[in-house]
Amino acid sequence: MPTAVKERILHLITKDHQKYYELVEYFLDPAISQSAKELKSFHILENEIQSIRTENIDMPEDLNLLGEWIEQKNRTQCEHYKEYLERRENGAGREYFSNLSKAYEFLYKVAPTKKVDGSWLYSMIQYWNDPVFRDFIQIYLEELGLGSEKSNHVSMYNTILLTHGLDQLSLNLPDEYYHQAAVQLALAYAPSEFIPEIAGFNLGYEQLPLHLLITNYELKELGIDPQYFNVHITIDNFDNGHAKLATNAVKKLASHYRSKEEFFRKLKIGYLLNDKGISSVKIIKNLCSEKMVLEIFKKKALVGKHMHNNKCKFNNKTTNEWLSAEDEIEDFIFELIKIGWIKLNQPPEESKFWNMIHNDDGKMFGVFSAVEKTFIYDWIAGNSKNPKHNLINKEFVKNFLETSTFSYLANHELTELKKQVAGSTNAGYKINKLLKYLAPHMHHQEIGLWSTQRIVESLFPSLARQ
């Protein structure tokens, strides 16, 4: 390994990261070794756990009652969902996403966590030959779609982002949105002393929250494919799904620990690690069209402040002057509203500004992307009865996704891997050769999907036949 690369990795290991985004990038970096990530994971988890208090969690200490406890929680959520459906049937509107742009804002703000979905169980798969971990490994392989790209949870979410033009927006989020993702990736590389915490985290994550049920319902109403959210409802069920597997896995694991009290304490800590970062519920509560539009304008102003002529003035200031200072952008928007270029709570087609950015012959046509125009459209429309609209060319995106996945270097690596696997009759050698391709940064790529399929065939042949 070149000296420069060694120095970089050593710096990353020892550096006290101040940003969760950097931690996420660290764990998803293929150039950094598994052992280095494990060391980083240890320090992160030790730090996160310090602030956790387990006194108020009502988890039963008798693990034989754990299933009943989870089932009761799920029944409660289903009752609340039933009440929601009754409100909707009686004429109430959507409670999470009043329009398409609210749904878009939610989808891209939860993206950092969704793009590492299931990652916390990666550390468990190294124990593939120990029956105690079989349920954990099955859950992880199913999170990976059993090697099917259409069923792989990360691939599914990436498709949502690309289909609706949200992939670039998710790159500009404040650091706090990466907190939970950093925790999940730390668990993915956690050393063996954190096994109870991983089990506890998984137990918490496989619950059925009310926000998931409502999100699934309302996204479908808005014309957004809810399959990613729907699959978390169907496979996480307590009858025969991940919630059941997670409960059984905890019971099996507990029997191998001498101190049941210590195991239970660590299990609860892991369960509460789910609360780190900004929750989906909090994101939903804070959705705000006005803030989104302001951010879009500020981003455009970085370039736009040099692009306008000085003939058109608003309140004795040119457009370039308005856009030259970030703290003036909001006042500029108010000025456009005051002079009638933007007519809030009216059909956007009646606003001069909308026609300038949307019509083919508009002076600002092409300045805003389709998804940015969706936010602006819904903001202008406000409380008016605006028709359903979708400015994304889904057919174009679909064709792009189908033709843009080939990589010569990745294809060459897969070819070599196939030769190595085919050339051995040792099952253990094959599995250990494949495991690294099930890592969080790799499993949704072609080589990871193929490797997942081979491991499923070896460890869970009945699942491979589904």
Disulfide bonds with the S-S distance in Angstrom:
none
